[in-house]
Amino acid sequence: MCGIVAVLLADPSAAVNQELYDSLTSLQHRGQDAAGIVTADQRRRLHLHKDNGLVRDVFKLQHMIQLIGNVGLGHVRYPTAGASSNVQEAQPFVTNIPFGICLCHNGNITNSTELTQQLSARYTVSTDSDSELLLSIYADELLRQMWGGDKEGQSLDQSSAGLTVDVIFNACRGLMARARGGYAALVLINGYGVLAFRDPWGIRPLCYGSRNAKQFLGTSKKDWCVASESVALECQEFDLHGDVLPGQAVFISLKGEVTTKMCHSSPVLAPCIFEYVYFGRPDSIIDGVSVYAARKAMGDKLAEKIRRLYDPSEIDVVVPVPETSRISALQCAIKLGVPYEEGLNKNRYIARTFIMPGQQKRKKNVRKKLNPCHGVFEDKNVMLVDDSIVRGTTSEQIVQMVRSAGAKKVFFCSASPAIRYANVYGIDMPVQAELIAFGRDEKEIARAISADWVVYQELDDLTSAVRECNPAIEFFDTSCFNGVYVTGDVNAAYFQALKDHRSDSILSVDGGKGDDIDSLPQDSRGISSHNTTSPEKLVRKIKELSILEGDEGTEDKDSNSSIGVVDGVVAAKTSGQLGHARPRGRVIGAKHRAVQAADELAAVDPANHPNGLRNEDMEKLRDRFSGWV
């Protein structure tokens, strides 16, 4: 599962980088393995930075000032296909031919082997990522349309050499005819606009919206945003227009003109129900369904089943396994008439264990993530509620933790049904042998996780809970619960390939096989017409300049001494203790150069620009720093 976002600002001089950054932070729950942003400026130059890690760690000031332009794509990655620790697998992907195309994608392509063979005669695939594969397919289809396809339709630009809206949509239609699986994708066509499309089953979510742009040149236009979840739009004050429909493509030109077209002959909406169980943020609306309302209804349904099977009076307290299960657990406790307590404290600064690649790393992080409040559990019969039980790794350790905290009995409930089958549309549960419910009933599962009893939600109750929020949804992808795959192309050979290439033994990151970022070429992390300047390089250059300009000084000549000078000056200026006066005397030293650096850093602080930063502001700072190193 991944999070994707595209933002197109109406003002060509406006900077989109902060908008993309903020949107990605609101989608961080969808993936913590890697993050990336690509932007396009008015000169049709692409600027890309991507790396392994959280959004806040991947993008620092020296990266943000390189991301020039008013349109761009952003991506947070959770690995399914491809190696998790390889920075080259991070998105967006970029190809220069034709036009300069960038793509980011959420989901999984089920016929990737077949497509790779089709493309092998004309294209070289550098990674195992199916996102790169999608990019190659779309580029191939676009070239087919340009050379021999239908060139009718309104031209986007007199110099577009046949690139029209119809060509763009026809290429998307060709892609959907070739690629199978669950996918939502965003494509930036350099110089033309942004294309968004969704698989014919609507398995993976995608929505779009707009807001009034600031007045410029005497006209009022619209800014546009497309994202995996509505929360990414709402956080940036975009009004939600709706979801990209299954099999539909939406094209937003650089002029802000929006065109939609159905690119598949027989689309059927069957969204992945796990989006509502686990992945979606509670404040998101996905396909017209409030994730919060759906989880609340799941709690009601779960309580009804528990009441049918067991006496609620035996339960002293209901405790959620944070974070996703809180809504369902609270509603379940209310329905049962049992006290609700927050007994497990979560460390918010560690990644979600379920979407962490490799079983060993998941095991190591469970206890670091959760810690019990002993007073909640001592001498009580505790009912734990989680959103799901996948591998059982977390569940078993939590049960043991609760018993160690003094619980007399521990009951475990799941707000979703037993997961007994692999998910092949973008969720990291590919091998049945890794699923605790595979080949076990509820009593056997209870023994496996050391619980006194286990209760799972019924599948009919789960689909009913979500459908109550939007009766128009007739079908759901529930393949991980019942083994029914809506795309109809998943067979035993496919599962064997998954077992060979994507089991936990393959995805384990404990073996130290990940690529060292410093050993990779610069293009694998970013492309730009300017060099990236790190703070360390800047500090070293400041020190060199201070020596060249005759600052003998009295400071320590250790290699780290200037770092302390800059840190101190930046901190002093931030707190207002240091003014803008130049040091006395004819010698311009390291401290003064540090003051200059702090001044220029402050110049691009968004807090100092209530009306937003302009691209020219960042270009000046970028060029200034590039001249120093």
C-alpha angles and dihedrals in degrees: 000000000000140000121235133185139175125192126188117186120204094219107077090206094053119105115237099186097091091047090054092045093051092046091052092052089056088053095044091110088069094064141355102179099089143343136205143178131194124187136184124215132205091268088059093248119145122223118195135179125171135155144154116282143048121323092253091053099043098051119056128162093271089057098042095055089057093057098086123172146067097255132051152137130242133195140186114197134220108176124239107139113030134030113304100218099046110104090204087069091061118108155273100059121206135203125181096210122101106021095319111291127197124191138186123180144187119207139031135284111223097196097047094129092055092047093048089055091049092053098040094093093057108021139046116219110209099189142030091246116123087209090068087047091054090050091053092048093051092046089049092050092046091052090048090053093046094050103036110354134097109301097181121119139070113316116238091210133004088235095049093105093224100326104139135159089259091053090051092050094043090054088052090050089052091050092052090050090056106034121068129189136055117315145149115189142183122205126192111202104198112241095008114058147261127311122199124188140167133207118266091257096047090230095151119048128246130165137172141201146160144222135199110275120225116272113270133161089005095293135099118222138166132264113212134210132185120188147158092252135025091237089073089058096043094050088058093044096251117150113236111241096180145273126308100251123237109279092008129128125204120197122194114190123213086255090060095252112148123209126177129194136174106238099183129065099219113024121174125188109234107149121193105264091208087073088072095040099050123343105053121084111243092240093056128101112214119185090341093308122119106225089210094053092046093053091047090054089048088058091053093050092046092052091052091055094045090052090052093053107033142023109260090208088073089065115085099181141004115221125184124220099232140273116004098031097055097096094047093043094051093049091046091052091049091049092049094044091235125136116262120218136177097229101156117068115208126212100226093200098071128079124259106272098217093060093043110111117239127033096240093056090048091053093050093051102047096081091041089054101047134039127177129239098225096206091063094057108032113120093347138121101237128201112201118200122200130174091240145341110230114159095355091233095120096035096056093049092047092052090051090047092052092048090050087053090061107269115156095205132008122206119187125206131183122209088211132051124268111290105227103151137058121262111224100177101079110304122114100241101097104144121064093208088065093057114093093211094054107113093355135101124215095272092052091047090051090055091047093056094035094243124144091231139348129213125191128196114253114248093232089052092050094051090044091052092055095039090054087070094050116013090186091077105091100171138034134191100247096157096133089059104039106015094241110137112199096207090061096217103096116109142157093278090056092052091049090054090051091050091050096048111022110035120121091262088062097041095045110128096191094086094076093239096131119116117258106239092218091057093057125090116261092246091065089064104034148345125212141139089247135056119254114245117210122206090242091056090046092051092048090050091048089054092048091050092048091055093045091051092055103259101155091172128167098251124119112278091217113129091249097051096095091050088062091048093053094043091050095047093047090049092047093049091047090055092044094244095120124059131201097263116129118237114267120256134039096284116095105203142183093277092058092047088050089053089053091051091049091049092053093045089052089050091069097040104125089219088068092052111060090172094052134261121283125223090241090060092057093042090056092050092044092050091045092054093041088057090056097056 
